[in-house]
Amino acid sequence: MTKGAFGAVLYYNDKFYYNSGYFIKVVDTVGAGDSFLASLIIRLLRGKSPQKSLNYACAIGALVAGQEGANPDISQKEIKKFMMV
């Protein structure tokens, strides 16, 4: 379940996982939820841990919301740097 600026909660294999969100100046929220969900699903399907998958998905959603348009070009380098902050 996404919680907007307050991150998200994931219930997976009878356990809850939490992410409190990433700070971003919102420019356009179109596509942020879809990007969050797609990132979460693909990471889980690839065998990443639920917590790491949730963290990554929250970062993607925030980065998309911080740019104009539903499909901004975001590199892996940008994602990793953003998650370190």
PyMOL Python script that loads the backbone (N, CA, C, O; Angstrom):
from pymol import cmd

cmd.read_pdbstr("""\
ATOM      1  N   MET A   1       0.839  -1.154   0.000  1.00  0.00           N
ATOM      2  CA  MET A   1       0.000   0.000   0.000  1.00  0.00           C
ATOM      3  C   MET A   1       0.896   1.232   0.000  1.00  0.00           C
ATOM      4  O   MET A   1       1.773   1.368   0.853  1.00  0.00           O
ATOM      5  N   THR A   2       0.680   2.109  -0.935  1.00  0.00           N
ATOM      6  CA  THR A   2       1.457   3.344  -0.958  1.00  0.00           C
ATOM      7  C   THR A   2       0.805   4.359  -0.026  1.00  0.00           C
ATOM      8  O   THR A   2      -0.410   4.364   0.176  1.00  0.00           O
ATOM      9  N   LYS A   3       1.662   5.224   0.536  1.00  0.00           N
ATOM     10  CA  LYS A   3       1.196   6.243   1.462  1.00  0.00           C
ATOM     11  C   LYS A   3       1.685   7.625   1.033  1.00  0.00           C
ATOM     12  O   LYS A   3       1.915   8.495   1.874  1.00  0.00           O
ATOM     13  N   GLY A   4       1.842   7.824  -0.276  1.00  0.00           N
ATOM     14  CA  GLY A   4       2.276   9.120  -0.782  1.00  0.00           C
ATOM     15  C   GLY A   4       3.640   9.523  -0.235  1.00  0.00           C
ATOM     16  O   GLY A   4       4.598   8.752  -0.297  1.00  0.00           O
ATOM     17  N   ALA A   5       3.715  10.727   0.296  1.00  0.00           N
ATOM     18  CA  ALA A   5       4.976  11.254   0.825  1.00  0.00           C
ATOM     19  C   ALA A   5       5.470  10.471   2.037  1.00  0.00           C
ATOM     20  O   ALA A   5       6.618  10.627   2.453  1.00  0.00           O
ATOM     21  N   PHE A   6       4.613   9.635   2.600  1.00  0.00           N
ATOM     22  CA  PHE A   6       4.976   8.877   3.791  1.00  0.00           C
ATOM     23  C   PHE A   6       5.426   7.451   3.481  1.00  0.00           C
ATOM     24  O   PHE A   6       5.484   6.616   4.384  1.00  0.00           O
ATOM     25  N   GLY A   7       5.743   7.161   2.227  1.00  0.00           N
ATOM     26  CA  GLY A   7       6.316   5.880   1.852  1.00  0.00           C
ATOM     27  C   GLY A   7       5.300   4.819   1.500  1.00  0.00           C
ATOM     28  O   GLY A   7       4.326   5.085   0.796  1.00  0.00           O
ATOM     29  N   ALA A   8       5.533   3.606   1.994  1.00  0.00           N
ATOM     30  CA  ALA A   8       4.675   2.482   1.635  1.00  0.00           C
ATOM     31  C   ALA A   8       4.841   1.339   2.641  1.00  0.00           C
ATOM     32  O   ALA A   8       5.815   1.273   3.391  1.00  0.00           O
ATOM     33  N   VAL A   9       3.853   0.447   2.623  1.00  0.00           N
ATOM     34  CA  VAL A   9       3.870  -0.757   3.439  1.00  0.00           C
ATOM     35  C   VAL A   9       3.659  -1.939   2.497  1.00  0.00           C
ATOM     36  O   VAL A   9       2.816  -1.883   1.601  1.00  0.00           O
ATOM     37  N   LEU A  10       4.420  -2.994   2.701  1.00  0.00           N
ATOM     38  CA  LEU A  10       4.297  -4.210   1.907  1.00  0.00           C
ATOM     39  C   LEU A  10       4.027  -5.378   2.843  1.00  0.00           C
ATOM     40  O   LEU A  10       4.750  -5.576   3.820  1.00  0.00           O
ATOM     41  N   TYR A  11       2.992  -6.148   2.546  1.00  0.00           N
ATOM     42  CA  TYR A  11       2.718  -7.385   3.273  1.00  0.00           C
ATOM     43  C   TYR A  11       3.075  -8.518   2.329  1.00  0.00           C
ATOM     44  O   TYR A  11       2.437  -8.699   1.292  1.00  0.00           O
ATOM     45  N   TYR A  12       4.097  -9.280   2.690  1.00  0.00           N
ATOM     46  CA  TYR A  12       4.641 -10.298   1.795  1.00  0.00           C
ATOM     47  C   TYR A  12       5.045 -11.515   2.622  1.00  0.00           C
ATOM     48  O   TYR A  12       5.814 -11.395   3.576  1.00  0.00           O
ATOM     49  N   ASN A  13       4.531 -12.677   2.259  1.00  0.00           N
ATOM     50  CA  ASN A  13       4.828 -13.923   2.981  1.00  0.00           C
ATOM     51  C   ASN A  13       4.614 -13.779   4.492  1.00  0.00           C
ATOM     52  O   ASN A  13       5.482 -14.123   5.293  1.00  0.00           O
ATOM     53  N   ASP A  14       3.453 -13.269   4.855  1.00  0.00           N
ATOM     54  CA  ASP A  14       3.041 -13.142   6.258  1.00  0.00           C
ATOM     55  C   ASP A  14       3.907 -12.197   7.095  1.00  0.00           C
ATOM     56  O   ASP A  14       3.988 -12.346   8.314  1.00  0.00           O
ATOM     57  N   LYS A  15       4.542 -11.242   6.454  1.00  0.00           N
ATOM     58  CA  LYS A  15       5.367 -10.279   7.170  1.00  0.00           C
ATOM     59  C   LYS A  15       5.169  -8.885   6.568  1.00  0.00           C
ATOM     60  O   LYS A  15       4.981  -8.741   5.360  1.00  0.00           O
ATOM     61  N   PHE A  16       5.214  -7.861   7.429  1.00  0.00           N
ATOM     62  CA  PHE A  16       5.109  -6.484   6.983  1.00  0.00           C
ATOM     63  C   PHE A  16       6.495  -5.876   6.780  1.00  0.00           C
ATOM     64  O   PHE A  16       7.423  -6.137   7.545  1.00  0.00           O
ATOM     65  N   TYR A  17       6.612  -5.063   5.738  1.00  0.00           N
ATOM     66  CA  TYR A  17       7.829  -4.308   5.438  1.00  0.00           C
ATOM     67  C   TYR A  17       7.428  -2.848   5.276  1.00  0.00           C
ATOM     68  O   TYR A  17       6.364  -2.546   4.736  1.00  0.00           O
ATOM     69  N   TYR A  18       8.279  -1.949   5.742  1.00  0.00           N
ATOM     70  CA  TYR A  18       7.949  -0.526   5.745  1.00  0.00           C
ATOM     71  C   TYR A  18       9.053   0.305   5.105  1.00  0.00           C
ATOM     72  O   TYR A  18      10.236  -0.024   5.192  1.00  0.00           O
ATOM     73  N   ASN A  19       8.639   1.385   4.464  1.00  0.00           N
ATOM     74  CA  ASN A  19       9.554   2.416   3.997  1.00  0.00           C
ATOM     75  C   ASN A  19       8.868   3.738   4.294  1.00  0.00           C
ATOM     76  O   ASN A  19       7.707   3.925   3.931  1.00  0.00           O
ATOM     77  N   SER A  20       9.565   4.655   4.946  1.00  0.00           N
ATOM     78  CA  SER A  20       8.954   5.928   5.351  1.00  0.00           C
ATOM     79  C   SER A  20       8.975   6.988   4.251  1.00  0.00           C
ATOM     80  O   SER A  20       8.529   8.114   4.474  1.00  0.00           O
ATOM     81  N   GLY A  21       9.481   6.649   3.085  1.00  0.00           N
ATOM     82  CA  GLY A  21       9.460   7.575   1.947  1.00  0.00           C
ATOM     83  C   GLY A  21      10.773   8.313   1.774  1.00  0.00           C
ATOM     84  O   GLY A  21      11.641   8.296   2.646  1.00  0.00           O
ATOM     85  N   TYR A  22      10.893   8.954   0.639  1.00  0.00           N
ATOM     86  CA  TYR A  22      12.063   9.754   0.302  1.00  0.00           C
ATOM     87  C   TYR A  22      11.597  11.167   0.018  1.00  0.00           C
ATOM     88  O   TYR A  22      10.569  11.364  -0.630  1.00  0.00           O
ATOM     89  N   PHE A  23      12.341  12.152   0.496  1.00  0.00           N
ATOM     90  CA  PHE A  23      11.962  13.546   0.264  1.00  0.00           C
ATOM     91  C   PHE A  23      12.264  13.936  -1.177  1.00  0.00           C
ATOM     92  O   PHE A  23      13.360  13.703  -1.687  1.00  0.00           O
ATOM     93  N   ILE A  24      11.274  14.529  -1.814  1.00  0.00           N
ATOM     94  CA  ILE A  24      11.422  15.020  -3.188  1.00  0.00           C
ATOM     95  C   ILE A  24      10.484  16.204  -3.370  1.00  0.00           C
ATOM     96  O   ILE A  24       9.383  16.217  -2.818  1.00  0.00           O
ATOM     97  N   LYS A  25      10.903  17.175  -4.123  1.00  0.00           N
ATOM     98  CA  LYS A  25      10.001  18.275  -4.472  1.00  0.00           C
ATOM     99  C   LYS A  25       9.121  17.759  -5.612  1.00  0.00           C
ATOM    100  O   LYS A  25       9.614  17.497  -6.709  1.00  0.00           O
ATOM    101  N   VAL A  26       7.846  17.616  -5.359  1.00  0.00           N
ATOM    102  CA  VAL A  26       6.928  17.040  -6.344  1.00  0.00           C
ATOM    103  C   VAL A  26       6.699  18.013  -7.497  1.00  0.00           C
ATOM    104  O   VAL A  26       6.380  19.186  -7.300  1.00  0.00           O
ATOM    105  N   VAL A  27       6.873  17.484  -8.698  1.00  0.00           N
ATOM    106  CA  VAL A  27       6.644  18.257  -9.924  1.00  0.00           C
ATOM    107  C   VAL A  27       5.410  17.729 -10.640  1.00  0.00           C
ATOM    108  O   VAL A  27       4.578  18.512 -11.098  1.00  0.00           O
ATOM    109  N   ASP A  28       5.285  16.407 -10.740  1.00  0.00           N
ATOM    110  CA  ASP A  28       4.192  15.784 -11.494  1.00  0.00           C
ATOM    111  C   ASP A  28       4.026  14.351 -10.987  1.00  0.00           C
ATOM    112  O   ASP A  28       4.948  13.544 -11.111  1.00  0.00           O
ATOM    113  N   THR A  29       2.878  14.031 -10.425  1.00  0.00           N
ATOM    114  CA  THR A  29       2.681  12.695  -9.853  1.00  0.00           C
ATOM    115  C   THR A  29       2.231  11.650 -10.869  1.00  0.00           C
ATOM    116  O   THR A  29       2.148  10.467 -10.539  1.00  0.00           O
ATOM    117  N   VAL A  30       1.940  12.067 -12.099  1.00  0.00           N
ATOM    118  CA  VAL A  30       1.484  11.118 -13.120  1.00  0.00           C
ATOM    119  C   VAL A  30       2.584  10.085 -13.375  1.00  0.00           C
ATOM    120  O   VAL A  30       3.715  10.437 -13.708  1.00  0.00           O
ATOM    121  N   GLY A  31       2.242   8.834 -13.217  1.00  0.00           N
ATOM    122  CA  GLY A  31       3.177   7.746 -13.466  1.00  0.00           C
ATOM    123  C   GLY A  31       3.933   7.268 -12.248  1.00  0.00           C
ATOM    124  O   GLY A  31       4.560   6.210 -12.294  1.00  0.00           O
ATOM    125  N   ALA A  32       3.893   8.022 -11.150  1.00  0.00           N
ATOM    126  CA  ALA A  32       4.663   7.640  -9.959  1.00  0.00           C
ATOM    127  C   ALA A  32       4.170   6.323  -9.362  1.00  0.00           C
ATOM    128  O   ALA A  32       4.978   5.462  -9.013  1.00  0.00           O
ATOM    129  N   GLY A  33       2.868   6.160  -9.244  1.00  0.00           N
ATOM    130  CA  GLY A  33       2.311   4.928  -8.689  1.00  0.00           C
ATOM    131  C   GLY A  33       2.564   3.727  -9.577  1.00  0.00           C
ATOM    132  O   GLY A  33       2.903   2.647  -9.092  1.00  0.00           O
ATOM    133  N   ASP A  34       2.399   3.913 -10.870  1.00  0.00           N
ATOM    134  CA  ASP A  34       2.669   2.822 -11.813  1.00  0.00           C
ATOM    135  C   ASP A  34       4.139   2.426 -11.780  1.00  0.00           C
ATOM    136  O   ASP A  34       4.471   1.241 -11.823  1.00  0.00           O
ATOM    137  N   SER A  35       5.009   3.412 -11.704  1.00  0.00           N
ATOM    138  CA  SER A  35       6.447   3.136 -11.648  1.00  0.00           C
ATOM    139  C   SER A  35       6.813   2.423 -10.355  1.00  0.00           C
ATOM    140  O   SER A  35       7.636   1.508 -10.351  1.00  0.00           O
ATOM    141  N   PHE A  36       6.194   2.848  -9.256  1.00  0.00           N
ATOM    142  CA  PHE A  36       6.403   2.191  -7.969  1.00  0.00           C
ATOM    143  C   PHE A  36       6.028   0.715  -8.071  1.00  0.00           C
ATOM    144  O   PHE A  36       6.825  -0.156  -7.724  1.00  0.00           O
ATOM    145  N   LEU A  37       4.830   0.439  -8.541  1.00  0.00           N
ATOM    146  CA  LEU A  37       4.339  -0.933  -8.580  1.00  0.00           C
ATOM    147  C   LEU A  37       5.143  -1.806  -9.544  1.00  0.00           C
ATOM    148  O   LEU A  37       5.473  -2.946  -9.218  1.00  0.00           O
ATOM    149  N   ALA A  38       5.454  -1.286 -10.709  1.00  0.00           N
ATOM    150  CA  ALA A  38       6.243  -2.058 -11.675  1.00  0.00           C
ATOM    151  C   ALA A  38       7.623  -2.386 -11.099  1.00  0.00           C
ATOM    152  O   ALA A  38       8.108  -3.508 -11.248  1.00  0.00           O
ATOM    153  N   SER A  39       8.250  -1.414 -10.447  1.00  0.00           N
ATOM    154  CA  SER A  39       9.569  -1.639  -9.848  1.00  0.00           C
ATOM    155  C   SER A  39       9.504  -2.667  -8.738  1.00  0.00           C
ATOM    156  O   SER A  39      10.376  -3.529  -8.635  1.00  0.00           O
ATOM    157  N   LEU A  40       8.480  -2.585  -7.908  1.00  0.00           N
ATOM    158  CA  LEU A  40       8.321  -3.529  -6.809  1.00  0.00           C
ATOM    159  C   LEU A  40       8.146  -4.950  -7.335  1.00  0.00           C
ATOM    160  O   LEU A  40       8.813  -5.875  -6.872  1.00  0.00           O
ATOM    161  N   ILE A  41       7.260  -5.118  -8.290  1.00  0.00           N
ATOM    162  CA  ILE A  41       6.976  -6.450  -8.829  1.00  0.00           C
ATOM    163  C   ILE A  41       8.203  -7.059  -9.500  1.00  0.00           C
ATOM    164  O   ILE A  41       8.527  -8.220  -9.249  1.00  0.00           O
ATOM    165  N   ILE A  42       8.879  -6.305 -10.336  1.00  0.00           N
ATOM    166  CA  ILE A  42      10.021  -6.870 -11.058  1.00  0.00           C
ATOM    167  C   ILE A  42      11.155  -7.233 -10.102  1.00  0.00           C
ATOM    168  O   ILE A  42      11.834  -8.239 -10.305  1.00  0.00           O
ATOM    169  N   ARG A  43      11.364  -6.435  -9.077  1.00  0.00           N
ATOM    170  CA  ARG A  43      12.424  -6.745  -8.108  1.00  0.00           C
ATOM    171  C   ARG A  43      12.084  -8.017  -7.326  1.00  0.00           C
ATOM    172  O   ARG A  43      12.951  -8.861  -7.101  1.00  0.00           O
ATOM    173  N   LEU A  44      10.826  -8.148  -6.914  1.00  0.00           N
ATOM    174  CA  LEU A  44      10.422  -9.355  -6.196  1.00  0.00           C
ATOM    175  C   LEU A  44      10.532 -10.590  -7.084  1.00  0.00           C
ATOM    176  O   LEU A  44      10.990 -11.642  -6.638  1.00  0.00           O
ATOM    177  N   LEU A  45      10.111 -10.460  -8.345  1.00  0.00           N
ATOM    178  CA  LEU A  45      10.200 -11.586  -9.275  1.00  0.00           C
ATOM    179  C   LEU A  45      11.645 -11.993  -9.554  1.00  0.00           C
ATOM    180  O   LEU A  45      11.925 -13.152  -9.861  1.00  0.00           O
ATOM    181  N   ARG A  46      12.543 -11.046  -9.445  1.00  0.00           N
ATOM    182  CA  ARG A  46      13.966 -11.333  -9.662  1.00  0.00           C
ATOM    183  C   ARG A  46      14.660 -11.838  -8.398  1.00  0.00           C
ATOM    184  O   ARG A  46      15.872 -12.049  -8.393  1.00  0.00           O
ATOM    185  N   GLY A  47      13.889 -12.029  -7.332  1.00  0.00           N
ATOM    186  CA  GLY A  47      14.435 -12.622  -6.124  1.00  0.00           C
ATOM    187  C   GLY A  47      15.082 -11.663  -5.140  1.00  0.00           C
ATOM    188  O   GLY A  47      15.756 -12.098  -4.206  1.00  0.00           O
ATOM    189  N   LYS A  48      14.888 -10.373  -5.333  1.00  0.00           N
ATOM    190  CA  LYS A  48      15.431  -9.400  -4.377  1.00  0.00           C
ATOM    191  C   LYS A  48      14.628  -9.492  -3.081  1.00  0.00           C
ATOM    192  O   LYS A  48      13.476  -9.924  -3.095  1.00  0.00           O
ATOM    193  N   SER A  49      15.219  -9.097  -1.985  1.00  0.00           N
ATOM    194  CA  SER A  49      14.520  -9.165  -0.705  1.00  0.00           C
ATOM    195  C   SER A  49      13.326  -8.211  -0.725  1.00  0.00           C
ATOM    196  O   SER A  49      13.362  -7.187  -1.408  1.00  0.00           O
ATOM    197  N   PRO A  50      12.272  -8.541   0.019  1.00  0.00           N
ATOM    198  CA  PRO A  50      11.103  -7.656   0.064  1.00  0.00           C
ATOM    199  C   PRO A  50      11.449  -6.239   0.535  1.00  0.00           C
ATOM    200  O   PRO A  50      10.928  -5.267  -0.010  1.00  0.00           O
ATOM    201  N   GLN A  51      12.324  -6.112   1.543  1.00  0.00           N
ATOM    202  CA  GLN A  51      12.663  -4.775   2.035  1.00  0.00           C
ATOM    203  C   GLN A  51      13.428  -3.973   0.984  1.00  0.00           C
ATOM    204  O   GLN A  51      13.128  -2.801   0.754  1.00  0.00           O
ATOM    205  N   LYS A  52      14.407  -4.599   0.352  1.00  0.00           N
ATOM    206  CA  LYS A  52      15.170  -3.899  -0.690  1.00  0.00           C
ATOM    207  C   LYS A  52      14.278  -3.560  -1.880  1.00  0.00           C
ATOM    208  O   LYS A  52      14.432  -2.505  -2.495  1.00  0.00           O
ATOM    209  N   SER A  53      13.357  -4.443  -2.198  1.00  0.00           N
ATOM    210  CA  SER A  53      12.424  -4.195  -3.305  1.00  0.00           C
ATOM    211  C   SER A  53      11.526  -3.007  -2.989  1.00  0.00           C
ATOM    212  O   SER A  53      11.297  -2.151  -3.843  1.00  0.00           O
ATOM    213  N   LEU A  54      11.021  -2.957  -1.767  1.00  0.00           N
ATOM    214  CA  LEU A  54      10.157  -1.851  -1.355  1.00  0.00           C
ATOM    215  C   LEU A  54      10.921  -0.536  -1.347  1.00  0.00           C
ATOM    216  O   LEU A  54      10.412   0.478  -1.823  1.00  0.00           O
ATOM    217  N   ASN A  55      12.125  -0.543  -0.815  1.00  0.00           N
ATOM    218  CA  ASN A  55      12.943   0.673  -0.784  1.00  0.00           C
ATOM    219  C   ASN A  55      13.193   1.201  -2.194  1.00  0.00           C
ATOM    220  O   ASN A  55      13.077   2.399  -2.455  1.00  0.00           O
ATOM    221  N   TYR A  56      13.535   0.292  -3.090  1.00  0.00           N
ATOM    222  CA  TYR A  56      13.803   0.668  -4.476  1.00  0.00           C
ATOM    223  C   TYR A  56      12.538   1.242  -5.135  1.00  0.00           C
ATOM    224  O   TYR A  56      12.591   2.269  -5.812  1.00  0.00           O
ATOM    225  N   ALA A  57      11.423   0.572  -4.927  1.00  0.00           N
ATOM    226  CA  ALA A  57      10.164   1.022  -5.519  1.00  0.00           C
ATOM    227  C   ALA A  57       9.770   2.410  -5.005  1.00  0.00           C
ATOM    228  O   ALA A  57       9.292   3.246  -5.772  1.00  0.00           O
ATOM    229  N   CYS A  58       9.969   2.652  -3.721  1.00  0.00           N
ATOM    230  CA  CYS A  58       9.660   3.975  -3.163  1.00  0.00           C
ATOM    231  C   CYS A  58      10.563   5.048  -3.769  1.00  0.00           C
ATOM    232  O   CYS A  58      10.111   6.159  -4.047  1.00  0.00           O
ATOM    233  N   ALA A  59      11.822   4.720  -3.970  1.00  0.00           N
ATOM    234  CA  ALA A  59      12.753   5.667  -4.584  1.00  0.00           C
ATOM    235  C   ALA A  59      12.337   5.971  -6.022  1.00  0.00           C
ATOM    236  O   ALA A  59      12.355   7.127  -6.444  1.00  0.00           O
ATOM    237  N   ILE A  60      11.968   4.949  -6.763  1.00  0.00           N
ATOM    238  CA  ILE A  60      11.526   5.153  -8.151  1.00  0.00           C
ATOM    239  C   ILE A  60      10.282   6.037  -8.187  1.00  0.00           C
ATOM    240  O   ILE A  60      10.214   6.981  -8.974  1.00  0.00           O
ATOM    241  N   GLY A  61       9.311   5.739  -7.349  1.00  0.00           N
ATOM    242  CA  GLY A  61       8.093   6.551  -7.308  1.00  0.00           C
ATOM    243  C   GLY A  61       8.389   8.004  -7.002  1.00  0.00           C
ATOM    244  O   GLY A  61       7.821   8.904  -7.619  1.00  0.00           O
ATOM    245  N   ALA A  62       9.282   8.233  -6.047  1.00  0.00           N
ATOM    246  CA  ALA A  62       9.648   9.606  -5.701  1.00  0.00           C
ATOM    247  C   ALA A  62      10.365  10.305  -6.849  1.00  0.00           C
ATOM    248  O   ALA A  62      10.061  11.454  -7.169  1.00  0.00           O
ATOM    249  N   LEU A  63      11.309   9.617  -7.463  1.00  0.00           N
ATOM    250  CA  LEU A  63      12.049  10.228  -8.575  1.00  0.00           C
ATOM    251  C   LEU A  63      11.141  10.556  -9.751  1.00  0.00           C
ATOM    252  O   LEU A  63      11.322  11.586 -10.400  1.00  0.00           O
ATOM    253  N   VAL A  64      10.177   9.706 -10.031  1.00  0.00           N
ATOM    254  CA  VAL A  64       9.230   9.990 -11.113  1.00  0.00           C
ATOM    255  C   VAL A  64       8.386  11.208 -10.749  1.00  0.00           C
ATOM    256  O   VAL A  64       8.149  12.073 -11.592  1.00  0.00           O
ATOM    257  N   ALA A  65       7.931  11.279  -9.500  1.00  0.00           N
ATOM    258  CA  ALA A  65       7.119  12.418  -9.066  1.00  0.00           C
ATOM    259  C   ALA A  65       7.906  13.724  -9.072  1.00  0.00           C
ATOM    260  O   ALA A  65       7.318  14.803  -9.142  1.00  0.00           O
ATOM    261  N   GLY A  66       9.222  13.633  -8.998  1.00  0.00           N
ATOM    262  CA  GLY A  66      10.066  14.815  -8.986  1.00  0.00           C
ATOM    263  C   GLY A  66      10.411  15.363 -10.357  1.00  0.00           C
ATOM    264  O   GLY A  66      11.146  16.344 -10.476  1.00  0.00           O
ATOM    265  N   GLN A  67       9.875  14.722 -11.398  1.00  0.00           N
ATOM    266  CA  GLN A  67      10.143  15.177 -12.760  1.00  0.00           C
ATOM    267  C   GLN A  67       8.832  15.298 -13.525  1.00  0.00           C
ATOM    268  O   GLN A  67       7.811  14.740 -13.124  1.00  0.00           O
ATOM    269  N   GLU A  68       8.873  16.018 -14.607  1.00  0.00           N
ATOM    270  CA  GLU A  68       7.680  16.190 -15.423  1.00  0.00           C
ATOM    271  C   GLU A  68       7.480  14.991 -16.334  1.00  0.00           C
ATOM    272  O   GLU A  68       8.430  14.473 -16.921  1.00  0.00           O
ATOM    273  N   GLY A  69       6.230  14.559 -16.443  1.00  0.00           N
ATOM    274  CA  GLY A  69       5.887  13.469 -17.338  1.00  0.00           C
ATOM    275  C   GLY A  69       5.870  12.131 -16.634  1.00  0.00           C
ATOM    276  O   GLY A  69       6.481  11.957 -15.579  1.00  0.00           O
ATOM    277  N   ALA A  70       5.155  11.180 -17.234  1.00  0.00           N
ATOM    278  CA  ALA A  70       4.954   9.867 -16.628  1.00  0.00           C
ATOM    279  C   ALA A  70       6.144   8.921 -16.802  1.00  0.00           C
ATOM    280  O   ALA A  70       6.262   7.941 -16.067  1.00  0.00           O
ATOM    281  N   ASN A  71       7.016   9.198 -17.753  1.00  0.00           N
ATOM    282  CA  ASN A  71       8.120   8.279 -18.056  1.00  0.00           C
ATOM    283  C   ASN A  71       9.459   8.996 -18.158  1.00  0.00           C
ATOM    284  O   ASN A  71      10.088   8.967 -19.216  1.00  0.00           O
ATOM    285  N   PRO A  72       9.908   9.636 -17.089  1.00  0.00           N
ATOM    286  CA  PRO A  72      11.202  10.311 -17.185  1.00  0.00           C
ATOM    287  C   PRO A  72      12.339   9.294 -17.289  1.00  0.00           C
ATOM    288  O   PRO A  72      12.223   8.163 -16.817  1.00  0.00           O
ATOM    289  N   ASP A  73      13.409   9.707 -17.899  1.00  0.00           N
ATOM    290  CA  ASP A  73      14.587   8.852 -18.058  1.00  0.00           C
ATOM    291  C   ASP A  73      15.419   8.964 -16.781  1.00  0.00           C
ATOM    292  O   ASP A  73      15.982  10.020 -16.494  1.00  0.00           O
ATOM    293  N   ILE A  74      15.496   7.878 -16.020  1.00  0.00           N
ATOM    294  CA  ILE A  74      16.218   7.865 -14.753  1.00  0.00           C
ATOM    295  C   ILE A  74      17.244   6.736 -14.807  1.00  0.00           C
ATOM    296  O   ILE A  74      16.890   5.578 -15.030  1.00  0.00           O
ATOM    297  N   SER A  75      18.495   7.074 -14.605  1.00  0.00           N
ATOM    298  CA  SER A  75      19.552   6.067 -14.680  1.00  0.00           C
ATOM    299  C   SER A  75      19.697   5.323 -13.348  1.00  0.00           C
ATOM    300  O   SER A  75      19.269   5.806 -12.300  1.00  0.00           O
ATOM    301  N   GLN A  76      20.306   4.145 -13.413  1.00  0.00           N
ATOM    302  CA  GLN A  76      20.581   3.379 -12.198  1.00  0.00           C
ATOM    303  C   GLN A  76      21.497   4.171 -11.258  1.00  0.00           C
ATOM    304  O   GLN A  76      21.370   4.089 -10.036  1.00  0.00           O
ATOM    305  N   LYS A  77      22.414   4.932 -11.842  1.00  0.00           N
ATOM    306  CA  LYS A  77      23.326   5.749 -11.048  1.00  0.00           C
ATOM    307  C   LYS A  77      22.543   6.794 -10.252  1.00  0.00           C
ATOM    308  O   LYS A  77      22.827   7.019  -9.076  1.00  0.00           O
ATOM    309  N   GLU A  78      21.558   7.431 -10.890  1.00  0.00           N
ATOM    310  CA  GLU A  78      20.720   8.421 -10.201  1.00  0.00           C
ATOM    311  C   GLU A  78      19.919   7.783  -9.079  1.00  0.00           C
ATOM    312  O   GLU A  78      19.769   8.365  -8.005  1.00  0.00           O
ATOM    313  N   ILE A  79      19.411   6.601  -9.328  1.00  0.00           N
ATOM    314  CA  ILE A  79      18.598   5.892  -8.326  1.00  0.00           C
ATOM    315  C   ILE A  79      19.451   5.565  -7.109  1.00  0.00           C
ATOM    316  O   ILE A  79      19.042   5.828  -5.978  1.00  0.00           O
ATOM    317  N   LYS A  80      20.620   5.000  -7.324  1.00  0.00           N
ATOM    318  CA  LYS A  80      21.506   4.632  -6.218  1.00  0.00           C
ATOM    319  C   LYS A  80      21.918   5.855  -5.414  1.00  0.00           C
ATOM    320  O   LYS A  80      21.925   5.819  -4.184  1.00  0.00           O
ATOM    321  N   LYS A  81      22.261   6.935  -6.104  1.00  0.00           N
ATOM    322  CA  LYS A  81      22.661   8.170  -5.421  1.00  0.00           C
ATOM    323  C   LYS A  81      21.490   8.717  -4.605  1.00  0.00           C
ATOM    324  O   LYS A  81      21.684   9.146  -3.468  1.00  0.00           O
ATOM    325  N   PHE A  82      20.304   8.710  -5.156  1.00  0.00           N
ATOM    326  CA  PHE A  82      19.117   9.213  -4.468  1.00  0.00           C
ATOM    327  C   PHE A  82      18.825   8.391  -3.205  1.00  0.00           C
ATOM    328  O   PHE A  82      18.449   8.944  -2.171  1.00  0.00           O
ATOM    329  N   MET A  83      19.000   7.091  -3.297  1.00  0.00           N
ATOM    330  CA  MET A  83      18.712   6.218  -2.160  1.00  0.00           C
ATOM    331  C   MET A  83      19.739   6.364  -1.047  1.00  0.00           C
ATOM    332  O   MET A  83      19.461   5.994   0.094  1.00  0.00           O
ATOM    333  N   MET A  84      20.911   6.889  -1.349  1.00  0.00           N
ATOM    334  CA  MET A  84      21.957   7.088  -0.341  1.00  0.00           C
ATOM    335  C   MET A  84      21.710   8.304   0.524  1.00  0.00           C
ATOM    336  O   MET A  84      22.246   8.395   1.629  1.00  0.00           O
ATOM    337  N   VAL A  85      20.917   9.231   0.047  1.00  0.00           N
ATOM    338  CA  VAL A  85      20.673  10.499   0.757  1.00  0.00           C
ATOM    339  C   VAL A  85      19.856  10.276   1.989  1.00  0.00           C
ATOM    340  O   VAL A  85      19.554  11.226   2.711  1.00  0.00           O
TER     341      VAL A  85
END
""", "prot")
cmd.dss("prot")
cmd.show_as("cartoon", "prot")
cmd.util.cbc("prot")
cmd.orient("prot")
